[in-house]
Amino acid sequence: MAFWNRRRSIEAMAAAHDGPPLKATLSWPHLLGLGVGAIVGTGILTLIGVGAGLAGPAVMISFALAGLVCACAALAYAELATMMPTAGSAYTYSYAGLGEMAAWIVGWSLILEYSLVVSAVAVGWSGYAVGFLNGLDLGGVSLALPQALSVGPHAGGIVNLPAVFIIAVVAGLLMLGTRESATLNAGLVVVKILALLVFVAIALPAFNPDHFTPFMPNGFGAPFVKTGVMAAAAIIFFAFYGFDAISTAAEETKRPERDLAIGIVGSMVICTILYMVVAAAAIGAAPVSDFADSAEPLAHILRGMGQGAAAQWIAASAVVALPTVLLAFLFGQSRIFLGMARDGLLPRRLARISSRGVPALVTVFTAVVVAALAGVMRLDELASLANAGTLMAFFAVGACLIVLRLREPGRMRRFKAPLWPVVGAVCMIGCVIFFLSLQPRTQVWFLIWNAAGLGVYFVWSARNSRLARGEETPA
């Protein structure tokens, strides 16, 4: 079989791997917390301003469009994750459905996605942390950081030290163990949800329908048009994904055939409803022009309403709870690396598991890379490029759903996506449209990244995979 078309069987995906296994310690509440923790973060707390600047009040439609595509992707993920409960997420599904080279491209794109999401969220957290520290009054003692250490070079600083700091803290937490991390994550998710509900409770009484006029000042937009509803949806897409991190925890789930579907679909439903309510409350409380350029738009809106104490609460909650997103994606990134290393597409020493049952070497390596990116890059650039990697992964998952349904219709499926041809097609078409709506420089950098990835694949990975070395029979 040609190297670009060789596939691993679903049975091989589920077989035991060399070396110690990951510990199965998670149940559905942990997965639901992991999903909500990953989804609700910088997207709604920070990028709502960026999206509103592109689409105006019609950012509500942008949220709905992004949510529709992500809902279809979530259904596809739920079916495939329960069929192949192993670390690797979309990379693993692509190996079984589309072949080795497609799996490499998806895995390489996931490395981009997860790394940049962690960096972007760290930068978003830094914005809230700096604002929170600046607002503290400790009897004349200032805790404000100098600009040189609070923003990257693009904003006149040297390094974004708070962003680097929070990545180090979360990486250290993950090294302690999966269940310990997930338990703390669940508690922080509650803090984050309460903060958003407090914002809605304060902002809704000030709701002004005039703020929704004109509703669509920049038009609906279309592929290659960089303003309007579609352009905003392509960026806001960042606010919805995160449920895919749940699929990377498949091996560490006690009952994956049930709990993965609950975590993936449940977190999407909860977050979609929450997002629409928060977006409506934000626009109703303040004109879009007031908060479009703010690094902390929700807190900014409350300050404009004279609710300084509530704004400080929102900022404090973001400082405390945004690291749940970092935890989920840094967790997921290490498991993607783990899956690729086990299959021989990356050096196998990266698949080492520590005595606490976590991939320690990969976690440290990932933390160093994403901290370096967070220290110097802008939030919008990080989020946009992360979106490109996610769109590739979601496109592949939609394709795998359709391909495996057609190739193996009789295979046991613990969870079945309803209307699977429609779900798969909407997922794939939506991802293509969103990709074409990204900034041209984002598209170019994404293509450069994957060109470099293919170079690595042809030079090293194609010759060192388990299938290439004859350690496993192709499907």
C-alpha distance (Angstrom), angle and dihedral (degrees) to the residues before:
residue distance angle dihedral
M1 . . .
A2 3.83 . .
F3 3.82 112.3 .
W4 3.80 93.1 -120.9
N5 3.80 91.6 55.5
R6 3.81 103.6 38.2
R7 3.76 113.2 119.0
R8 3.78 137.3 -163.4
S9 3.77 115.5 -128.6
I10 3.78 121.8 -118.1
E11 3.82 88.1 -118.9
A12 3.81 89.9 56.3
M13 3.80 90.3 51.4
A14 3.80 90.1 56.4
A15 3.83 95.5 44.4
A16 3.79 122.0 104.3
H17 3.80 116.0 -85.4
D18 3.77 129.9 -137.3
G19 3.78 114.3 -89.5
P20 3.81 130.0 19.8
P21 3.82 116.4 -28.8
L22 3.76 128.4 -123.6
K23 3.80 112.9 -96.7
A24 3.83 117.3 -105.0
T25 3.80 101.1 -135.6
L26 3.83 104.9 133.4
S27 3.82 131.0 96.3
W28 3.80 130.8 -174.5
P29 3.85 96.9 -81.8
H30 3.81 88.3 56.4
L31 3.81 91.0 49.3
L32 3.80 92.7 46.3
G33 3.80 89.0 50.9
L34 3.79 90.6 46.7
G35 3.82 91.0 51.5
V36 3.81 97.0 45.1
G37 3.79 89.4 42.6
A38 3.80 90.7 53.5
I39 3.80 96.5 43.6
V40 3.80 101.7 42.9
G41 3.76 104.8 63.5
T42 3.77 140.7 78.3
G43 3.81 90.6 -2.4
I44 3.79 96.6 67.2
L45 3.81 97.9 23.5
T46 3.81 96.4 49.1
L47 3.82 115.5 3.4
I48 3.80 93.8 56.1
G49 3.80 85.1 81.4
V50 3.81 92.9 51.4
G51 3.81 91.4 48.2
A52 3.79 93.1 47.3
G53 3.79 89.9 51.5
L54 3.82 90.1 56.6
A55 3.82 99.9 40.8
G56 3.80 106.5 19.2
P57 3.82 115.3 -146.1
A58 3.82 87.4 -21.1
V59 3.79 85.4 78.8
M60 3.81 81.2 98.4
I61 3.81 87.7 70.9
S62 3.79 89.4 46.3
F63 3.80 89.4 56.8
A64 3.80 90.5 49.3
L65 3.83 93.9 49.5
A66 3.78 93.7 46.7
G67 3.80 89.4 46.5
L68 3.82 92.2 51.4
V69 3.79 93.5 54.1
C70 3.80 91.7 44.2
A71 3.82 91.4 48.4
C72 3.80 90.0 56.2
A73 3.80 90.1 46.8
A74 3.81 89.9 49.5
L75 3.81 91.5 54.0
A76 3.80 90.6 49.6
Y77 3.79 91.4 47.8
A78 3.80 91.3 49.7
E79 3.82 92.5 54.6
L80 3.80 95.3 44.8
A81 3.82 95.6 41.9
T82 3.80 92.2 55.2
M83 3.82 89.8 48.2
M84 3.84 93.3 49.0
P85 3.82 108.3 26.3
T86 3.79 96.7 -176.4
A87 3.81 137.3 112.9
G88 3.80 112.0 -88.5
S89 3.81 104.8 69.1
A90 3.83 114.1 -161.6
Y91 3.80 90.6 0.2
T92 3.82 90.3 61.6
Y93 3.80 93.9 45.7
S94 3.80 91.0 49.7
Y95 3.81 91.3 51.6
A96 3.80 89.9 57.3
G97 3.79 97.1 37.5
L98 3.80 108.7 31.8
G99 3.81 107.5 18.5
E100 3.78 139.9 -103.8
M101 3.80 101.0 -64.6
A102 3.81 92.3 47.9
A103 3.81 88.5 48.0
W104 3.80 90.1 52.2
I105 3.81 91.9 51.3
V106 3.80 90.7 48.8
G107 3.80 92.3 45.8
W108 3.81 91.2 48.1
S109 3.82 89.1 49.9
L110 3.81 90.4 49.0
I111 3.79 89.7 53.7
L112 3.80 86.8 55.5
E113 3.80 93.0 45.7
Y114 3.78 98.7 48.3
S115 3.79 95.4 40.6
L116 3.80 93.6 50.7
V117 3.80 94.2 42.1
V118 3.79 90.0 56.5
S119 3.80 90.3 47.4
A120 3.82 93.3 46.0
V121 3.80 93.9 48.7
A122 3.79 90.4 47.7
V123 3.81 89.4 54.0
G124 3.82 90.1 47.6
W125 3.80 90.3 49.0
S126 3.78 89.2 50.3
G127 3.81 90.9 56.6
Y128 3.80 91.3 55.2
A129 3.81 93.3 41.1
V130 3.80 92.8 52.5
G131 3.82 90.9 46.4
F132 3.80 90.5 48.8
L133 3.81 93.1 49.8
N134 3.80 91.8 46.6
G135 3.79 89.6 53.6
L136 3.79 96.2 51.9
D137 3.80 118.0 105.1
L138 3.80 111.7 -162.2
G139 3.74 100.4 171.7
G140 3.77 95.5 -65.8
V141 3.82 94.4 -41.5
S142 3.81 110.7 125.7
L143 3.80 122.1 -148.5
A144 3.79 93.3 -176.4
L145 3.79 114.6 134.4
P146 3.80 119.6 -132.4
Q147 3.79 113.8 -103.5
A148 3.80 91.1 -115.9
L149 3.82 89.8 66.0
S150 3.82 99.9 35.3
V151 3.84 102.9 55.7
G152 3.78 137.2 34.2
P153 3.82 127.9 -107.1
H154 3.83 91.8 -87.0
A155 3.84 89.0 68.1
G156 3.78 97.6 41.4
G157 3.79 98.2 -89.6
I158 3.78 134.4 110.9
V159 3.81 103.7 -131.4
N160 3.79 136.3 -10.0
L161 3.79 95.3 -119.9
P162 3.84 97.6 178.2
A163 3.84 89.9 55.5
V164 3.81 91.4 51.9
F165 3.81 91.0 45.6
I166 3.82 96.5 53.5
I167 3.80 92.7 48.8
A168 3.80 89.5 54.2
V169 3.82 91.1 50.2
V170 3.82 94.1 49.9
A171 3.81 92.8 45.5
G172 3.80 88.9 53.1
L173 3.80 90.5 50.8
L174 3.82 91.8 51.7
M175 3.79 89.9 52.3
L176 3.81 89.2 61.5
G177 3.81 93.1 65.4
T178 3.80 143.5 -72.1
R179 3.81 100.3 -100.7
E180 3.80 93.0 46.0
S181 3.79 90.4 51.0
A182 3.81 92.9 46.6
T183 3.82 93.1 49.7
L184 3.81 93.1 52.1
N185 3.80 89.1 44.3
A186 3.82 91.6 56.6
G187 3.80 91.3 54.6
L188 3.79 92.9 49.1
V189 3.82 91.1 48.5
V190 3.82 88.9 60.1
V191 3.83 89.5 53.8
K192 3.80 90.7 50.9
I193 3.81 95.1 48.9
L194 3.81 91.1 48.0
A195 3.81 89.8 52.5
L196 3.80 91.7 54.9
L197 3.80 91.7 46.6
V198 3.82 89.6 51.3
F199 3.80 89.4 52.2
V200 3.83 91.5 51.0
A201 3.81 92.6 46.6
I202 3.84 91.3 53.7
A203 3.81 98.4 38.0
L204 3.81 100.3 45.8
P205 3.84 96.1 66.4
A206 3.83 87.3 57.3
F207 3.82 92.0 51.0
N208 3.81 111.3 145.2
P209 3.84 116.2 -173.0
D210 3.81 89.8 -159.4
H211 3.80 87.9 74.4
F212 3.82 88.0 70.0
T213 3.81 91.9 62.9
P214 2.97 121.0 123.6
F215 3.76 86.5 28.3
M216 3.81 99.3 -169.6
P217 3.84 106.8 23.2
N218 3.81 94.7 162.8
G219 3.79 97.9 40.1
F220 3.77 129.5 -119.2
G221 3.77 94.4 -69.5
A222 3.77 128.6 -154.5
P223 3.78 139.3 -142.0
F224 3.81 110.8 -47.1
V225 3.84 90.8 17.9
K226 3.79 107.3 112.2
T227 3.80 100.4 -159.6
G228 3.77 132.9 52.4
V229 3.78 135.8 51.3
M230 3.82 96.6 -42.1
A231 3.80 94.0 49.2
A232 3.80 89.3 50.3
A233 3.80 91.1 47.5
A234 3.80 90.3 52.9
I235 3.81 89.5 56.1
I236 3.82 96.7 37.1
F237 3.79 87.2 53.5
F238 3.81 82.2 82.3
A239 3.81 88.2 66.2
F240 3.80 93.9 61.0
Y241 3.73 109.2 43.4
G242 3.73 120.4 84.2
F243 3.78 98.6 94.9
D244 3.81 86.7 92.0
A245 3.81 87.3 69.5
I246 3.82 86.6 67.6
S247 3.81 90.7 63.8
T248 3.81 90.0 57.7
A249 3.83 88.1 62.1
A250 3.82 92.7 59.2
E251 3.81 95.1 112.1
E252 3.79 91.4 49.4
T253 3.83 93.8 52.2
K254 3.81 119.7 102.5
R255 3.84 95.4 -147.6
P256 3.82 105.9 18.4
E257 3.81 94.0 167.0
R258 3.83 88.7 67.0
D259 3.78 109.3 16.5
L260 3.82 99.1 52.4
A261 3.81 93.0 59.8
I262 3.82 91.7 46.6
G263 3.78 91.7 50.4
I264 3.81 97.4 44.8
V265 3.81 100.5 42.2
G266 3.80 95.4 33.3
S267 3.79 94.8 53.1
M268 3.81 91.4 49.7
V269 3.81 92.9 51.3
I270 3.81 93.5 48.2
C271 3.78 94.5 46.8
T272 3.81 96.9 44.5
I273 3.81 91.4 55.7
L274 3.80 92.0 44.7
Y275 3.81 93.4 49.1
M276 3.78 95.1 51.7
V277 3.80 91.9 50.5
V278 3.82 94.0 47.3
A279 3.82 93.0 46.8
A280 3.81 92.2 50.3
A281 3.81 91.7 47.8
A282 3.82 92.2 48.6
I283 3.80 95.5 50.9
G284 3.77 92.3 42.2
A285 3.80 91.7 52.8
A286 3.83 98.4 47.7
P287 3.81 138.9 13.8
V288 3.79 112.5 -98.5
S289 3.81 91.0 -118.1
D290 3.81 89.7 62.3
F291 3.79 96.9 62.8
A292 3.82 106.7 17.5
D293 3.81 93.2 100.7
S294 3.80 98.6 37.8
A295 3.82 121.3 117.0
E296 3.82 87.8 -147.0
P297 3.83 105.1 30.2
L298 3.81 99.7 171.8
A299 3.79 93.7 50.4
H300 3.82 88.6 43.2
I301 3.81 91.0 55.3
L302 3.80 91.9 51.1
R303 3.80 92.2 49.5
G304 3.80 88.7 52.1
M305 3.80 88.2 54.6
G306 3.80 90.7 53.7
Q307 3.80 91.7 -107.1
G308 3.79 97.2 129.1
A309 3.79 95.1 154.4
A310 3.81 92.5 50.2
A311 3.81 90.1 47.2
Q312 3.79 89.3 53.5
W313 3.81 89.0 49.7
I314 3.81 91.1 52.7
A315 3.79 90.7 48.1
A316 3.81 91.7 47.4
S317 3.81 91.3 48.2
A318 3.79 90.5 50.9
V319 3.79 90.5 49.8
V320 3.81 90.6 50.9
A321 3.81 100.3 38.2
L322 3.83 108.3 31.8
P323 3.82 89.4 78.6
T324 3.83 86.5 72.7
V325 3.81 86.7 74.6
L326 3.78 90.4 49.9
L327 3.78 90.1 49.5
A328 3.81 93.9 50.6
F329 3.80 95.9 47.6
L330 3.81 97.0 39.4
F331 3.81 85.7 50.4
G332 3.81 90.7 49.7
Q333 3.80 94.2 45.8
S334 3.79 92.3 55.0
R335 3.82 90.4 51.0
I336 3.82 92.2 50.1
F337 3.80 89.1 52.7
L338 3.80 88.8 46.4
G339 3.81 93.4 53.6
M340 3.80 93.5 47.9
A341 3.80 92.0 46.6
R342 3.80 92.4 50.1
D343 3.81 89.2 53.7
G344 3.80 91.6 50.3
L345 3.80 96.1 -114.4
L346 3.81 88.8 114.7
P347 3.83 126.6 30.7
R348 3.79 107.7 -68.0
R349 3.80 94.6 -134.5
L350 3.82 86.0 74.4
A351 3.82 87.2 69.0
R352 3.81 93.5 66.9
I353 3.80 114.1 130.3
S354 3.81 120.4 -149.1
S355 3.81 125.5 -132.3
R356 3.81 87.9 -96.8
G357 3.82 90.5 59.4
V358 3.83 97.8 -107.3
P359 3.84 131.7 115.1
A360 3.81 94.0 -110.6
L361 3.82 100.0 173.6
V362 3.80 93.0 51.4
T363 3.81 92.1 45.8
V364 3.81 92.9 54.0
F365 3.82 93.2 44.5
T366 3.81 92.0 49.7
A367 3.81 92.3 47.5
V368 3.80 92.1 53.9
V369 3.82 93.0 50.5
V370 3.80 96.8 46.4
A371 3.80 92.6 43.9
A372 3.80 89.8 55.7
L373 3.82 90.7 51.5
A374 3.81 93.4 45.7
G375 3.77 91.4 50.9
V376 3.81 95.4 62.2
M377 3.84 112.3 17.1
R378 3.83 133.3 86.3
L379 3.80 122.3 -109.9
D380 3.82 97.1 -124.4
E381 3.81 92.6 49.3
L382 3.80 91.9 49.5
A383 3.81 93.7 46.9
S384 3.80 94.3 47.1
L385 3.80 94.5 50.1
A386 3.82 91.1 44.4
N387 3.80 87.8 54.3
A388 3.79 90.7 56.9
G389 3.80 91.3 56.2
T390 3.79 91.8 47.1
L391 3.79 92.7 49.0
M392 3.80 89.6 55.6
A393 3.81 90.9 50.9
F394 3.81 94.1 46.4
F395 3.82 91.2 47.4
A396 3.80 89.3 53.3
V397 3.82 92.7 48.2
G398 3.82 90.7 52.2
A399 3.81 89.5 49.6
C400 3.82 92.3 47.3
L401 3.80 91.0 51.2
I402 3.81 90.7 56.3
V403 3.82 96.5 39.5
L404 3.81 95.0 49.8
R405 3.80 92.9 44.7
L406 3.81 88.9 54.8
R407 3.82 96.8 39.6
E408 3.80 98.6 42.0
P409 3.81 108.2 20.7
G410 3.81 93.4 156.9
R411 3.81 97.7 53.4
M412 3.80 117.2 119.1
R413 3.81 110.8 -98.9
R414 3.79 116.5 -172.0
F415 3.79 89.9 -165.2
K416 3.79 122.5 27.3
A417 3.79 121.4 -159.7
P418 3.82 108.6 -130.1
L419 3.83 117.1 -120.0
W420 3.81 88.3 7.2
P421 3.84 96.2 -174.9
V422 3.82 90.1 55.1
V423 3.81 93.5 42.2
G424 3.80 92.4 50.4
A425 3.81 94.1 44.3
V426 3.83 95.2 47.6
C427 3.79 89.7 48.4
M428 3.81 93.0 51.3
I429 3.83 98.0 40.9
G430 3.81 92.7 44.6
C431 3.80 91.3 51.7
V432 3.81 92.0 51.6
I433 3.82 92.1 49.2
F434 3.80 92.5 47.7
F435 3.79 91.7 48.4
L436 3.81 91.1 52.7
S437 3.82 88.4 50.1
L438 3.81 93.5 57.8
Q439 3.78 120.9 100.5
P440 3.85 113.4 -80.1
R441 3.81 91.9 -120.0
T442 3.81 89.2 54.9
Q443 3.80 91.1 52.2
V444 3.81 91.1 48.2
W445 3.81 94.0 48.9
F446 3.80 90.2 47.7
L447 3.80 91.4 52.8
I448 3.81 90.4 46.9
W449 3.81 90.0 51.0
N450 3.80 92.4 51.8
A451 3.80 93.0 43.8
A452 3.80 87.5 56.1
G453 3.80 88.9 46.8
L454 3.79 92.6 53.5
G455 3.78 88.2 50.9
V456 3.81 89.8 55.8
Y457 3.81 90.3 46.5
F458 3.80 96.1 51.7
V459 3.81 94.5 41.9
W460 3.82 99.1 44.6
S461 3.81 120.7 -9.0
A462 3.82 99.5 55.1
R463 3.82 89.2 58.2
N464 3.79 97.9 42.9
S465 3.80 104.5 45.3
R466 3.80 120.0 114.9
L467 3.80 89.8 -109.6
A468 3.81 93.2 49.4
R469 3.83 91.7 51.9
G470 3.78 93.1 48.3
E471 3.82 93.8 -115.4
E472 3.76 89.7 128.9
T473 3.81 135.4 26.1
P474 3.83 113.9 -116.3
A475 3.79 116.8 -115.6
